[in-house]
């Protein structure tokens, strides 16, 4: 049965869901004891953010009027997000970087894969290189593969969802269960994104500078604000 149009979601609604899930996930970082039921529930909800971001980026690849500017925008915010990310997670500056870098690598990888003038034997090493360059970033090569799958199978939602679930299960859920056991059960939360994707109506929603730049600005800003608050609360 088709879902009534009034219950469908445009890209603006998807962005808001991703922002809310990400904020709840990060806000609970120091507030909820690890391994508790509340921790698992909150982090399960937080697993919605990355899949939705990857899906929207793949959609953006087809909707943007200038892919070079799109890539430059991601690059600048990847740089701006780096230090808020490592500060928030208590990492050295060289240990890792934010999901913005993974999204940039995913955009480049999708551009390569959609280039009809490029031979497959050239595309595969370049795809592997994008995955390698995203290795230490949040969501690493998983985000790259999701973006490529969402883009390549655009128009066939069944293949999109099957590839999304397969990549997430093989490279994210199974390794987590093997290394952390039931403490990694929150990783199954990525599957909650599937019904949300089925509700997507393919429409961009309201266009405005706020919606265009809001997510990019929110990402590093909320990490920085939460970091300062946590330092004030825990160390003050």
C-alpha positions in Angstrom: 0.0 0.0 0.0 1.3 3.4 -1.0 2.0 5.8 1.8 -0.3 8.9 1.7 1.5 12.0 0.4 1.0 13.8 3.7 3.1 11.3 5.5 5.9 11.5 3.0 9.2 13.3 3.8 11.1 15.8 1.7 14.9 16.4 2.0 14.4 19.2 4.5 12.6 16.8 6.8 15.4 14.2 6.4 18.0 16.8 7.3 16.1 17.7 10.4 15.8 14.1 11.4 19.6 13.6 10.9 20.4 16.8 12.9 18.2 15.8 15.8 19.6 12.2 15.8 23.1 13.5 15.8 22.5 16.1 18.5 20.9 13.5 20.8 23.7 11.1 20.2 26.4 13.6 20.9 24.7 15.3 23.8 24.5 12.0 25.6 28.2 11.3 25.2 29.2 12.3 28.7 25.7 12.2 30.4 24.6 8.6 30.1 26.7 5.7 31.5 28.1 3.4 28.8 26.4 0.1 28.3 23.2 1.0 30.0 19.8 0.5 28.3 19.4 4.3 28.0 22.8 4.5 26.3 21.9 1.7 23.8 18.6 3.4 23.0 20.1 6.9 22.5 23.0 5.7 20.4 20.6 3.5 18.3 18.7 6.7 17.5 22.0 8.4 16.7 22.8 5.8 14.1 20.2 7.5 11.9 22.4 10.5 11.2 25.2 9.1 9.1 23.0 7.0 6.7 20.7 10.0 6.1 23.6 12.3 5.5 25.0 9.8 3.0 21.7 9.4 1.3 21.1 13.2 1.0 24.6 13.7 -0.3 24.0 11.1 -3.1 20.7 13.0 -3.9 22.6 16.3 -3.8 25.0 14.9 -6.5 22.1 14.8 -8.9 20.4 18.1 -7.9 23.4 20.4 -7.5 24.1 22.8 -10.4 27.8 22.9 -9.7 29.5 19.7 -8.3 32.9 21.5 -7.9 31.4 24.0 -5.6 29.6 21.2 -3.8 32.9 19.5 -3.2 34.6 22.7 -2.2 31.9 23.4 0.4 32.4 20.0 1.9 36.1 20.5 2.0 35.9 23.8 3.8 33.5 22.4 6.4 35.6 19.2 6.8 38.5 21.5 7.7 36.3 23.7 10.0 34.9 20.6 11.7 38.3 18.8 12.3 39.3 20.4 15.6 35.8 20.5 17.2 35.6 16.8 16.3 38.9 15.8 17.9 38.4 18.0 20.9 34.9 16.6 21.6 36.1 13.0 21.3 39.3 13.6 23.2 41.6 12.6 20.3 44.9 13.9 19.1 44.6 16.1 16.1 46.2 13.5 13.8 44.3 10.5 15.0 41.0 11.0 13.2 38.7 13.5 11.5 35.0 14.1 11.1 32.4 12.6 8.9 32.5 15.7 6.7 35.8 14.2 5.2 34.1 10.9 4.6 31.2 12.7 2.8 33.7 14.5 0.6 35.4 11.3 -0.3 32.0 9.8 -1.0 31.1 12.6 -3.4 34.4 12.2 -5.2 34.0 8.4 -5.4 30.4 8.8 -6.8 31.7 11.3 -9.4 34.3 8.8 -10.5 31.8 5.9 -10.7 29.3 8.0 -12.7 32.0 9.1 -15.2 31.1 7.2 -18.3 34.3 8.2 -20.1 36.4 6.4 -17.4 37.3 2.7 -17.7 36.2 0.4 -15.0 39.9 -0.6 -14.4 40.5 3.1 -13.6 37.4 3.6 -11.5 38.0 0.7 -9.1 41.5 1.9 -7.9 40.1 5.4 -7.5 37.2 4.1 -5.5 39.6 2.2 -3.4 41.7 5.3 -2.9 38.7 7.3 -1.7 38.0 4.6 0.8 41.6 4.6 1.9 41.7 8.3 2.3 38.5 8.2 4.4 39.9 5.4 6.7 40.5 7.5 9.8 37.4 9.7 9.4 34.2 9.1 11.2 32.2 6.5 9.3 35.3 6.0 7.1 34.9 3.9 4.0 31.4 2.8 5.0 30.1 6.2 4.3 31.9 6.3 0.9 30.4 2.9 -0.1 26.9 4.0 1.0 27.1 7.2 -1.0 28.3 5.3 -4.1 25.5 2.7 -3.7 22.8 5.3 -3.2 24.0 7.1 -6.3 24.5 4.2 -8.6 21.2 2.6 -7.7 19.2 5.8 -7.7 15.8 5.0 -9.2 15.8 1.5 -7.8 15.0 1.8 -4.1 15.1 -1.9 -3.5 18.7 -2.2 -4.7 19.6 1.0 -2.7 18.2 -0.5 0.5 19.7 -4.0 -0.1 23.1 -2.5 -0.7 22.8 -0.1 2.2 21.9 -2.9 4.6 24.6 -5.3 3.3 27.4 -2.7 3.6 26.2 -1.6 7.0 25.8 -5.2 8.3 29.1 -6.6 6.9 31.4 -3.6 7.7 29.7 -2.0 10.7 27.4 -4.3 12.7 29.3 -7.6 12.4 32.7 -6.2 13.3 31.1 -4.3 16.3 29.5 -7.5 17.6 32.7 -9.4 17.2 34.8 -6.9 19.1 32.3 -5.5 21.7 29.6 -8.2 21.9 26.1 -7.0 23.0 27.6 -3.6 23.9 27.5 -3.0 20.1 23.8 -3.8 19.7 23.1 -0.1 19.2 24.7 -0.5 15.8 21.5 -2.2 14.6 20.1 1.3 14.7 21.3 2.0 11.2 18.5 -0.3 10.0 15.9 2.2 11.3 16.9 4.5 8.4 15.4 2.1 5.9 11.7 3.0 6.6 12.6 6.6 6.7 14.2 6.3 3.2 11.0 4.7 1.9 9.0 7.8 3.1 11.2 10.1 1.1 9.2 11.8 -1.7 12.2 12.9 -3.8 11.4 16.6 -3.3 13.9 19.1 -1.9 11.5 20.9 0.4 11.7 24.6 1.1 14.8 26.3 -0.4 16.5 29.0 1.7 20.1 29.9 2.7 19.3 28.6 6.2 18.4 25.2 4.9 21.3 25.2 2.5 24.0 26.1 5.1 22.2 25.2 8.3 23.5 21.6 8.5 27.1 22.5 7.5 27.2 25.2 10.2 25.4 23.1 12.8 27.8 20.2 12.6 31.0 21.8 13.9 29.1 24.4 16.0 27.2 21.8 18.1 30.4 19.8 18.7 32.2 22.9 19.8 29.4 24.1 22.1 29.0 20.6 23.6 32.7 20.4 24.2 32.8 23.7 26.0 29.8 22.8 28.1 31.2 19.4 29.0 34.6 21.0 30.0 32.8 23.5 32.1 30.6 20.9 33.8 33.1 18.2 34.3 36.3 20.2 34.8 34.8 23.4 36.1 
